Amino acid sequence: MRRHWAIVGAGMAGLAAARRIVAAGHDVTVLDKSRGIGGRMATRRAGDLQFDHGAQFFTARGAPFSEVVAALVTNGQAAPWGDQGYVGTPGMSSVAKGLAAGLTMVGNQEVTALRRGPQGWTLATGEGSAAVDGTVQVGIDC
Ligand SMILES: Cc1cc2nc3c(=O)[nH]c(=O)nc-3n(C[C@H](O)[C@H](O)[C@H](O)COP(=O)(O)OP(=O)(O)OC[C@H]3O[C@@H](n4cnc5c(N)ncnc54)[C@H](O)[C@@H]3O)c2cc1C
């Protein structure tokens, strides 16, 4: 049965999980409290300055992630770094953007509570969020 899942956090873990869920034939919405995606793989800007504030490089050891990284390299979103590693190009955010392609992303949404109701789960988001009514209604299977 097709279900609608919510993922809290658009870092590497959340994006990888979302891709698996979509590949399994379900719908998914990824929420992040930040405006951008990538979490600790994000590229930040300060005026003219651009910098990766977390991971400097990453490796791909397993075949499934190696295939993902090969696609990122083909798309110009990652490049080999040193002997065994890779780096996002032009910054680490490109890796997250590549992983997020085709996913439904909602930024500026800090999830503050999970509430179970008769129709499924409601994810409550903080004040100042971009959601129309302050909540995002999703039914998740758990
Ligand atoms: C300085 C530094 C250097 C590093 N160097 C390397 C390296 O060289 N190689 C390497 O492989 N790894 C490195 N790492 C580790 C790597 O960056 C992390 O392990 C990885 O990015 C973590 O991914 P994650 O998805 O688990 O978490 P995160 O990237 O932290 O993502 C979590 C996301 O959840 C969001 N979030 C949290 N709470 C909420 C909420 N309530 N509602 C909505 N959204 C929420 C956050 O905004 C964030 O985007 C480094 C990390 C740091 C900090």
The ligand as a MOL file (V3000), in Angstrom:
LIG
                    3D

  0  0  0     0  0            999 V3000
M  V30 BEGIN CTAB
M  V30 COUNTS 53 58 0 0 0
M  V30 BEGIN ATOM
M  V30 1 C 33.5160 20.0370 11.1290 0
M  V30 2 C 33.0440 18.7200 10.5690 0
M  V30 3 C 33.8630 18.0200 9.7030 0
M  V30 4 C 33.4500 16.7920 9.1660 0
M  V30 5 N 34.2710 16.1540 8.2940 0
M  V30 6 C 33.8440 15.0260 7.6720 0
M  V30 7 C 34.6240 14.4120 6.6470 0
M  V30 8 O 35.7060 14.8780 6.3100 0
M  V30 9 N 34.1340 13.2940 6.0380 0
M  V30 10 C 32.9210 12.7630 6.3760 0
M  V30 11 O 32.5250 11.7400 5.7940 0
M  V30 12 N 32.1730 13.3070 7.3480 0
M  V30 13 C 32.5920 14.4260 7.9970 0
M  V30 14 N 31.8230 15.0050 8.9650 0
M  V30 15 C 30.5940 14.3030 9.3810 0
M  V30 16 C 29.4330 14.4590 8.4120 0
M  V30 17 O 29.3270 15.8120 8.0070 0
M  V30 18 C 28.1710 14.0310 9.1750 0
M  V30 19 O 28.3280 12.7550 9.7660 0
M  V30 20 C 26.9630 13.9150 8.2710 0
M  V30 21 O 26.8740 15.0120 7.3700 0
M  V30 22 C 25.7310 13.8270 9.1780 0
M  V30 23 O 24.5760 13.6550 8.3850 0
M  V30 24 P 23.1650 13.4690 9.0930 0
M  V30 25 O 22.1440 13.4700 8.0010 0
M  V30 26 O 23.2170 12.2930 9.9880 0
M  V30 27 O 22.9910 14.7240 10.0630 0
M  V30 28 P 22.9840 16.2900 9.7340 0
M  V30 29 O 23.8440 16.6000 8.5620 0
M  V30 30 O 23.2800 16.9710 11.0130 0
M  V30 31 O 21.4850 16.5840 9.3080 0
M  V30 32 C 20.4300 16.7110 10.2340 0
M  V30 33 C 19.4390 17.7080 9.6460 0
M  V30 34 O 18.2730 17.7080 10.4740 0
M  V30 35 C 17.8240 19.0270 10.5950 0
M  V30 36 N 17.0290 19.0580 11.8340 0
M  V30 37 C 17.4400 18.7520 13.0790 0
M  V30 38 N 16.4090 18.8540 13.9480 0
M  V30 39 C 15.3380 19.2430 13.2100 0
M  V30 40 C 13.9650 19.5180 13.5420 0
M  V30 41 N 13.5000 19.4250 14.8060 0
M  V30 42 N 13.1190 19.8710 12.5410 0
M  V30 43 C 13.5690 19.9940 11.2600 0
M  V30 44 N 14.8520 19.7310 10.8940 0
M  V30 45 C 15.7210 19.3630 11.8610 0
M  V30 46 C 19.0900 19.8700 10.6370 0
M  V30 47 O 18.8410 21.2220 10.2440 0
M  V30 48 C 19.9680 19.1320 9.6270 0
M  V30 49 O 19.8470 19.6700 8.3110 0
M  V30 50 C 32.1940 16.2430 9.5110 0
M  V30 51 C 31.3520 16.9610 10.3700 0
M  V30 52 C 31.7560 18.1750 10.8740 0
M  V30 53 C 30.8150 18.9650 11.7910 0
M  V30 END ATOM
M  V30 BEGIN BOND
M  V30 1 1 1 2
M  V30 2 1 2 3
M  V30 3 2 2 52
M  V30 4 2 3 4
M  V30 5 1 4 5
M  V30 6 1 4 50
M  V30 7 2 5 6
M  V30 8 1 6 7
M  V30 9 1 6 13
M  V30 10 2 7 8
M  V30 11 1 7 9
M  V30 12 1 9 10
M  V30 13 2 10 11
M  V30 14 1 10 12
M  V30 15 2 12 13
M  V30 16 1 13 14
M  V30 17 1 14 15
M  V30 18 1 14 50
M  V30 19 1 15 16
M  V30 20 1 16 17
M  V30 21 1 16 18
M  V30 22 1 18 19
M  V30 23 1 18 20
M  V30 24 1 20 21
M  V30 25 1 20 22
M  V30 26 1 22 23
M  V30 27 1 23 24
M  V30 28 2 24 25
M  V30 29 1 24 26
M  V30 30 1 24 27
M  V30 31 1 27 28
M  V30 32 2 28 29
M  V30 33 1 28 30
M  V30 34 1 28 31
M  V30 35 1 31 32
M  V30 36 1 32 33
M  V30 37 1 33 34
M  V30 38 1 33 48
M  V30 39 1 34 35
M  V30 40 1 35 36
M  V30 41 1 35 46
M  V30 42 1 36 37
M  V30 43 1 36 45
M  V30 44 2 37 38
M  V30 45 1 38 39
M  V30 46 1 39 40
M  V30 47 2 39 45
M  V30 48 1 40 41
M  V30 49 2 40 42
M  V30 50 1 42 43
M  V30 51 2 43 44
M  V30 52 1 44 45
M  V30 53 1 46 47
M  V30 54 1 46 48
M  V30 55 1 48 49
M  V30 56 2 50 51
M  V30 57 1 51 52
M  V30 58 1 52 53
M  V30 END BOND
M  V30 END CTAB
M  END
